[in-house]
Amino acid sequence: MPRSVPVGELSFLAIGWRRLVVFGAVLLGELLVVAFCYQFLIDIECAGFTQPQACFAVREGFSRLLSLALLFGLLIAARPHLFGYIARGRARASRMSHVATLGAMLVGLALMLLPVLWRDLTTSLTPLALALAAGAGISVTAALIGTAPLGCWLSVLRRGGPWLWLAIGIALLSPELTQLLNGAWGWPPLTAATFALVVRALAFFPGELFSDPGGLVIGFEGFLVHVGAPCSGLQGFALITLVMVGFIALEQRRLRLPLALILLPVGLLASFALNVLRIALLIWIGARISPDLAVNAFHSYAGWLLFTLLSLGMIGATYLTPVLWRSQAASAGLAPPVPSTTFRNDLVTAMLMPLVVLLLSGLFASTFFVQPETAYPLRVPAMFVGLALFHSVWSALDWRTDLLPPVVGVAVGFVWIAAAVAAGIDAPDPPFAGLGLAAAAIWVVLRLIGTVLLVPLIEEAAFRGYLLGHLLKPSGSAGRACAALVSATAFAFLHDSGVAAFVSGLVFAAIYLRRGRLADAVWAHAAANLVVFGAAAVTGKWGLI
């Protein structure tokens, strides 16, 4: 029977847990680099190999690896007592050093990228398979041993029980299960129920409504939609079930079980209702506003927008429902996490909530606008409110800075512009084209405010203030370098210009680590964005931003 691990020992501020986060992020970055290189530098088509099935098996190896990583991430959160060795002293004494671990991981990355030097890989699959397998094996092993001895990780497999082995088997078979489920989202009774409810929803609106239950075709004002198998809502059921099961697993010590299991049927019913609403809105938008908007924007993003809002809403509503939480005495000193009225003064919430608003506003624009950039003026008030809610936090910061951050920021701006020019950025019509002089001026002013004043604070608070300064808290030169890499990688995920964003993230991280002041990173970011905005305004290439 494993000993119980104190909650404080499992804190991610402990050096063992920070190592796990850092090395895990580096490993994820390596996999993304490898995927990018073999997608863009060498375009590998498995059909060109003499043994295409073997090629597919090699490619699917990365899916299996990512599935295993996700599984163990969830397992660490749901069963932390199995991983208490990460923070304990005996693990510190025998694990690899930062430098040795990162060196081994770089060797693994180099091996995985070695086949890029070959011009034609279709003659033989062996070099590619060996390089990818050996490189990935070295990087994964180094990340594990750099966090804790290998024997400790193997003990998890011994103590995890049959459910863990079943989960590992599912993760390893994830590519096959994905292919199997791709054609299984349709359940005729559910599709028929969805169809009938969409027809009833559209009947509330004046207009010519056409319904063909046999062919599952709905028409409204001449805009026809076929409600096929993917419209049944089963995919949404699976996603919300995964989210709520994961949430219950994470909070099982504080939730009142089995009462909290009511979240599962409530989530399924809400997902079904939102799926009906999504299809009805799609048809209405196609008929009343624009078929292009309905097909090319709303259809692509509405599902993810509603799923995100449902997930956040379900979790938020759960936190606001005291009956679902155990009392402090019944949960061994863990009080129900009902938000207090002082959340506006909470530093972590202030650093993360505006980024959530930024991402959701972007998803909203992509859902309801064929050209999302035209909706930028609508996103600015949302970002402003997201920041203004935590005015007391921002006003308490020391906003003084020296000359270095803005000067470095200007240099980053010119590097960003040079990278965009080298990538051959085009110059389409400006987002405000056809809006009229006054509307165009408003768009430009609001774009300036959002780009130079709001976005730098939102992004730096999340990626440097929270991720780098609060979560990782690096110590030593190697730790600071690793933490900067993690922060820059996460920052790059948020931007289309991946390489330029990664370099910019490294620079902003260095500026932050120089004195440990968030204001320095914000000023540098604002200066960079001002340079890029100026170049976009002068040249008319608004795609630079």
C-alpha positions in Angstrom: 0.0 0.0 0.0 1.7 3.3 -1.1 2.0 5.9 1.6 -0.2 9.0 1.2 1.6 12.0 -0.1 0.9 15.4 1.6 -0.7 17.9 -0.7 2.2 20.3 -0.3 4.6 17.6 -1.5 2.7 17.5 -4.8 2.8 21.2 -5.5 4.0 22.1 -9.0 6.2 24.6 -7.4 8.4 21.7 -6.1 11.5 21.3 -8.2 10.5 17.7 -9.3 7.2 18.9 -10.7 8.8 21.8 -12.4 11.2 19.5 -14.1 8.3 17.4 -15.3 6.5 20.4 -16.8 9.7 21.7 -18.4 10.9 18.5 -19.9 7.3 17.6 -21.0 7.0 20.9 -22.8 10.4 20.5 -24.4 9.4 17.0 -25.6 6.1 18.4 -27.0 8.1 21.2 -28.8 10.4 18.6 -30.3 7.4 16.6 -31.7 6.0 19.8 -33.2 9.3 20.6 -34.8 9.5 17.2 -36.3 6.0 17.3 -37.6 6.6 20.7 -39.1 9.8 19.6 -40.9 8.3 16.4 -42.3 5.2 18.3 -43.4 6.8 21.4 -45.0 10.5 20.8 -45.5 10.0 17.2 -46.8 6.5 16.4 -48.1 6.2 12.7 -47.3 3.3 10.9 -49.0 3.0 7.3 -47.8 1.5 6.3 -51.1 4.9 6.9 -52.7 6.6 4.2 -50.6 6.8 0.6 -51.8 5.3 -0.4 -48.4 2.7 2.3 -47.7 1.2 0.5 -44.7 4.5 0.5 -43.0 4.8 4.3 -43.7 1.4 4.8 -42.1 2.5 2.8 -39.1 5.5 5.0 -38.6 3.5 8.2 -38.9 0.9 6.9 -36.5 3.6 6.3 -33.9 3.5 10.0 -33.0 -0.2 9.8 -32.4 0.3 6.9 -30.0 3.1 8.8 -28.2 0.9 11.9 -27.8 -2.0 9.7 -26.6 0.3 8.1 -23.9 1.5 11.5 -22.8 -2.1 12.8 -22.5 -3.0 9.6 -20.5 -0.2 10.1 -18.0 -0.9 13.8 -17.7 -4.5 13.0 -16.7 -3.3 10.1 -14.4 -0.9 12.5 -12.6 -3.8 14.8 -11.9 -6.3 12.1 -10.9 -4.0 9.8 -9.0 -1.2 12.0 -7.7 -0.3 9.5 -4.9 1.2 7.2 -7.6 3.7 9.9 -8.5 4.7 11.3 -5.2 8.3 10.2 -5.8 8.8 13.1 -8.2 9.0 15.5 -5.3 10.7 13.3 -2.8 14.4 13.4 -1.9 15.4 9.9 -3.0 14.3 10.8 -6.6 16.4 14.0 -6.6 19.6 12.1 -5.7 19.5 9.7 -8.7 17.9 11.6 -11.6 19.8 13.2 -14.4 20.9 16.8 -14.3 19.2 19.6 -16.3 22.1 19.9 -18.7 22.5 16.1 -19.3 18.7 15.7 -19.8 18.5 18.6 -22.3 21.6 17.4 -24.1 20.2 13.9 -24.5 16.9 15.4 -25.8 18.7 17.5 -28.3 20.5 14.4 -29.5 17.1 12.7 -29.9 15.8 15.7 -31.8 18.9 15.6 -34.1 18.3 11.9 -34.8 14.7 12.5 -35.7 15.6 15.2 -38.1 18.5 13.4 -39.7 16.4 11.9 -42.6 15.6 15.5 -43.7 19.1 15.5 -45.3 18.0 12.8 -47.7 16.3 14.2 -50.8 14.3 11.0 -51.6 13.1 8.8 -48.8 10.7 6.7 -50.9 13.4 4.2 -51.9 13.6 2.8 -48.4 11.6 3.3 -45.3 14.2 1.9 -43.0 16.3 5.1 -42.4 13.3 7.1 -41.6 11.7 4.6 -39.3 15.0 3.9 -37.4 15.8 7.6 -37.0 12.3 8.5 -35.7 12.1 5.6 -33.4 15.6 6.0 -31.9 15.3 9.8 -31.6 11.9 9.7 -30.0 13.0 6.9 -27.6 16.1 8.9 -26.5 14.1 12.1 -25.9 11.3 10.4 -24.0 13.7 8.3 -21.9 15.7 11.4 -21.1 12.6 13.4 -20.1 11.5 10.6 -17.8 14.9 10.0 -16.2 15.6 13.7 -15.9 12.5 13.9 -13.7 12.8 10.7 -11.6 14.6 7.4 -11.8 13.2 4.9 -14.3 12.4 2.4 -11.6 9.9 4.9 -10.1 8.1 5.2 -13.4 7.9 1.4 -13.7 6.4 1.2 -10.2 3.4 3.2 -11.5 2.8 0.4 -14.0 3.0 -2.2 -11.3 0.7 -0.3 -8.9 -1.7 1.2 -11.4 -3.8 -2.0 -11.7 -5.8 -3.4 -14.6 -7.6 -0.1 -15.4 -4.2 1.6 -16.1 -3.2 -1.2 -18.4 -6.6 -1.0 -20.2 -6.1 2.8 -20.6 -2.6 2.3 -22.0 -3.9 -0.2 -24.5 -6.5 2.3 -25.6 -3.9 5.0 -26.0 -1.6 2.7 -28.1 -4.6 1.8 -30.3 -5.8 5.4 -30.6 -5.1 5.7 -34.4 -7.1 2.5 -35.1 -9.9 3.6 -32.7 -10.0 7.0 -34.4 -10.5 5.5 -37.8 -13.2 3.2 -36.4 -15.1 6.1 -34.8 -14.8 8.3 -37.8 -17.7 6.5 -39.3 -19.5 5.8 -36.1 -20.7 9.3 -35.2 -24.1 8.7 -36.8 -26.8 7.0 -34.8 -30.0 7.1 -36.8 -32.5 7.7 -33.9 -30.4 10.6 -32.6 -30.0 12.0 -36.1 -33.7 11.8 -36.6 -34.4 13.5 -33.3 -31.9 16.3 -34.1 -33.6 16.7 -37.5 -37.1 17.0 -36.0 -36.0 19.5 -33.4 -34.2 21.7 -35.9 -37.3 21.8 -38.1 -39.4 22.9 -35.0 -36.8 25.5 -34.1 -36.9 27.0 -37.6 -40.7 27.0 -37.6 -40.6 29.9 -35.1 -39.1 32.2 -37.7 -41.2 33.6 -40.6 -40.2 32.2 -43.9 -40.6 29.3 -46.3 -39.6 26.1 -44.6 -38.9 22.9 -46.5 -38.5 19.5 -44.8 -37.7 16.1 -46.2 -37.5 13.6 -43.3 -36.7 10.7 -45.7 -33.6 12.4 -47.1 -32.9 14.4 -43.9 -32.9 17.7 -45.9 -34.0 21.0 -44.4 -34.6 24.1 -46.5 -35.2 27.6 -45.4 -35.8 30.4 -47.9 -34.1 28.3 -50.6 -31.0 27.4 -48.5 -30.8 23.6 -48.2 -28.8 21.6 -45.7 -28.5 17.8 -45.4 -28.5 16.7 -41.7 -26.0 13.9 -42.1 -24.5 11.4 -39.6 -21.9 13.9 -38.2 -24.8 16.2 -37.2 -26.2 13.7 -34.8 -24.3 15.2 -31.9 -22.5 12.0 -30.8 -19.1 13.7 -31.2 -20.2 16.5 -28.9 -21.4 13.8 -26.4 -18.0 12.2 -26.5 -16.1 15.5 -26.0 -18.3 16.8 -23.1 -18.2 13.4 -21.4 -14.4 13.4 -21.6 -14.2 16.9 -20.1 -16.6 16.3 -17.3 -15.1 12.9 -16.4 -11.7 14.5 -16.3 -13.0 17.3 -14.2 -14.7 14.9 -11.8 -11.5 12.8 -11.6 -9.4 15.9 -10.8 -11.8 17.2 -8.1 -13.0 13.8 -6.7 -11.6 14.5 -3.3 -13.7 17.7 -3.0 -16.8 16.8 -5.0 -19.7 15.1 -3.3 -19.9 11.7 -5.1 -22.1 10.2 -6.4 -24.2 13.3 -6.4 -21.7 15.1 -8.6 -22.2 12.5 -11.4 -25.3 14.4 -12.3 -22.9 16.6 -14.3 -22.7 13.9 -16.9 -26.4 13.7 -18.0 -26.7 17.5 -17.6 -23.7 18.0 -19.9 -25.1 15.5 -22.5 -28.5 17.2 -22.5 -26.9 20.7 -22.9 -24.6 19.4 -25.7 -27.6 18.0 -27.5 -29.6 21.3 -27.2 -26.6 23.3 -28.4 -26.1 21.0 -31.4 -29.7 21.6 -32.4 -29.2 25.4 -31.9 -26.0 25.2 -34.0 -27.7 23.6 -37.0 -30.7 25.9 -36.8 -28.5 28.9 -36.7 -26.4 27.6 -39.6 -29.5 27.3 -41.8 -30.9 30.7 -40.7 -27.6 32.5 -41.3 -27.3 30.8 -44.8 -30.8 31.9 -45.7 -31.0 35.3 -44.2 -27.4 36.6 -44.1 -24.9 34.8 -46.3 -24.5 31.3 -47.6 -20.7 31.9 -47.7 -20.7 32.9 -44.0 -22.7 29.9 -43.0 -20.6 27.3 -44.9 -17.1 28.7 -44.7 -17.1 30.3 -41.2 -20.0 29.3 -39.0 -20.0 25.7 -40.0 -16.2 25.4 -39.3 -16.0 27.1 -35.9 -19.5 27.1 -34.3 -19.2 23.6 -32.9 -15.9 24.3 -31.2 -17.1 27.7 -29.9 -20.2 26.1 -28.4 -18.3 23.2 -26.9 -15.8 25.6 -25.3 -18.5 27.7 -23.8 -20.4 24.7 -22.6 -17.2 23.2 -21.0 -16.4 26.5 -19.2 -20.0 27.1 -18.3 -20.4 23.6 -16.8 -17.3 23.9 -14.7 -18.1 27.4 -13.6 -21.6 26.4 -12.7 -20.3 23.5 -10.7 -18.0 25.8 -8.7 -21.0 28.0 -8.0 -23.2 25.1 -6.7 -22.2 24.4 -3.0 -24.4 21.3 -2.8 -22.1 19.5 -5.1 -19.1 20.0 -2.8 -18.2 18.3 0.4 -17.9 20.3 3.6 -14.4 21.3 4.8 -14.5 18.6 7.6 -15.6 15.8 5.3 -12.9 16.5 2.7 -9.9 16.5 5.1 -9.4 20.2 5.2 -10.2 20.9 1.6 -12.9 23.5 1.4 -15.2 23.6 -1.7 -13.7 25.9 -4.2 -16.6 28.3 -4.5 -15.3 31.6 -5.9 -15.1 34.4 -3.4 -16.0 38.0 -4.0 -12.3 38.8 -4.0 -11.5 37.0 -7.3 -10.9 40.4 -8.9 -7.9 40.8 -6.6 -6.6 37.3 -7.3 -3.3 37.5 -9.2 -3.5 34.2 -11.0 -7.1 34.9 -12.2 -6.0 38.3 -13.4 -3.2 36.8 -15.4 -5.3 34.1 -17.1 -8.8 35.3 -17.5 -8.0 38.1 -20.1 -6.3 35.5 -22.3 -9.5 33.3 -22.1 -11.5 36.4 -23.2 -9.0 37.0 -26.0 -9.2 33.5 -27.3 -13.0 33.3 -27.1 -13.4 36.6 -28.9 -11.2 35.3 -31.7 -13.2 32.1 -31.9 -16.4 34.2 -32.0 -15.0 36.3 -34.9 -14.0 33.2 -36.8 -17.5 31.7 -36.3 -19.6 34.6 -37.4 -17.4 36.5 -39.9 -16.1 35.2 -43.2 -13.2 37.6 -42.8 -12.5 37.5 -39.0 -10.3 40.6 -39.1 -13.3 42.8 -39.9 -14.7 41.9 -36.5 -11.6 43.1 -34.6 -13.3 46.3 -33.3 -15.9 44.0 -31.6 -13.1 42.1 -29.8 -11.5 45.3 -28.3 -14.3 46.0 -25.8 -14.3 42.4 -24.7 -10.5 42.5 -24.1 -10.8 45.8 -22.3 -13.5 44.5 -20.0 -11.4 41.3 -19.4 -8.5 43.5 -18.2 -10.6 46.2 -16.4 -12.2 43.5 -14.1 -8.7 43.2 -12.5 -7.8 46.9 -12.4 -6.7 46.7 -8.8 -4.1 44.0 -9.8 -2.7 46.0 -12.7 -2.6 49.3 -10.8 -0.5 47.7 -8.1 2.3 46.8 -10.5 5.3 49.0 -10.9 5.1 50.2 -14.5 8.4 52.0 -14.5 11.0 50.7 -16.9 14.4 51.6 -18.4 15.4 52.1 -22.0 16.3 48.5 -22.8 12.8 46.8 -23.0 11.4 49.3 -25.6 14.6 49.3 -27.6 14.7 45.5 -27.7 11.0 45.5 -28.6 11.6 47.8 -31.6 14.3 45.3 -32.8 11.8 42.4 -32.3 9.3 44.3 -34.4 11.7 44.7 -37.3 12.6 41.0 -37.1 8.9 40.1 -37.2 8.5 42.3 -40.3 11.5 40.7 -42.0 10.3 37.2 -41.3 6.9 38.1 -42.8 8.5 39.6 -45.9 10.7 36.5 -46.3 7.7 34.3 -46.0 6.1 36.2 -48.9 3.2 37.7 -47.2 0.6 38.9 -49.6 -1.4 42.2 -49.5 -5.1 41.5 -49.8 -7.7 44.1 -49.5 -7.6 45.8 -46.0 -10.2 44.4 -43.5 -11.9 47.8 -43.5 -12.3 48.0 -47.3 -15.8 49.1 -48.3 -16.7 50.3 -44.8 -16.6 54.0 -45.5 -14.1 56.6 -44.2 -15.5 57.0 -40.7 -15.9 53.2 -40.2 -12.4 52.6 -41.6 -10.9 55.2 -39.2 -12.7 53.6 -36.3 -11.3 50.1 -37.3 -7.8 51.5 -37.5 -8.0 53.2 -34.1 -9.4 50.2 -32.4 -6.9 47.9 -34.1 -4.1 50.2 -32.8 -5.6 50.1 -29.2 -5.9 46.4 -29.2 -2.6 45.6 -30.8 -0.4 48.1 -28.9 -2.1 48.5 -25.5 -4.3 45.5 -24.7 -2.8 42.4 -26.4 0.8 43.0 -24.9 -0.6 43.1 -21.4 -2.9 40.1 -21.9 -0.3 37.9 -23.5 2.6 38.8 -21.3 0.6 38.4 -18.2 -0.3 34.8 -19.2 2.9 33.6 -20.8 5.5 35.5 -18.8 3.7 36.5 -15.6 1.8 33.2 -15.0 3.6 30.5 -17.0 7.2 31.7 -16.6 7.1 33.6 -13.3 4.3 31.9 -11.3 4.0 28.3 -12.5 7.6 27.4 -13.4 9.6 29.7 -11.2 12.9 28.8 -12.7 16.1 28.8 -10.7 19.7 28.6 -12.1 20.8 29.4 -15.6 19.7 26.0 -17.0 16.3 26.2 -15.4 15.7 29.7 -16.6 16.7 28.7 -20.1 14.3 25.7 -20.1 11.5 27.9 -18.7 12.1 30.5 -21.4 11.8 27.8 -24.0 8.5 26.6 -22.5 7.1 30.1 -22.5 8.2 30.8 -26.0 6.8 27.5 -27.3 3.4 28.2 -25.7 3.5 31.8 -27.1 4.2 30.5 -30.6 1.1 28.2 -30.5 -1.0 31.4 -30.3 0.3 32.9 -33.5 0.4 32.0 -37.1 4.0 33.1 -37.6 5.4 30.2 -35.6 9.1 30.8 -35.9 8.9 34.6 -35.6 6.6 34.2 -32.6 8.9 31.7 -31.0 11.9 34.0 -31.3 9.8 36.9 -30.0 8.7 34.8 -27.1 12.3 34.0 -26.2 13.3 37.7 -26.3 10.3 38.7 -24.1 11.1 35.9 -21.7 14.7 37.1 -21.4 13.5 40.7 -20.8 11.2 39.4 -18.1 13.8 37.2 -16.4 16.4 40.1 -16.4 14.7 41.8 -13.5 11.6 39.6 -12.9 9.3 42.5 -13.8 6.2 41.9 -15.9 6.1 45.6 -16.9 9.4 45.2 -18.8 8.0 42.4 -20.9 4.8 44.4 -21.6 6.7 47.5 -22.7 8.9 45.4 -25.0 5.9 43.6 -26.5 4.1 46.9 -26.9 7.1 48.5 -28.7 7.3 45.5 -31.1 3.6 45.6 -31.9 3.8 49.4 -32.5 6.5 48.9 -35.1 4.6 46.1 -36.8 1.4 48.1 -36.7 3.2 51.1 -38.2 4.6 49.0 -41.0 1.2 47.5 -41.7 -0.4 51.0 -41.8 2.3 52.5 -44.1 2.5 49.6 -46.6 -1.2 48.5 -46.4 -0.1 44.9 -45.6 -2.4 44.3 -42.6 -1.4 40.7 -42.7 1.8 41.7 -40.9 0.0 42.0 -37.6 
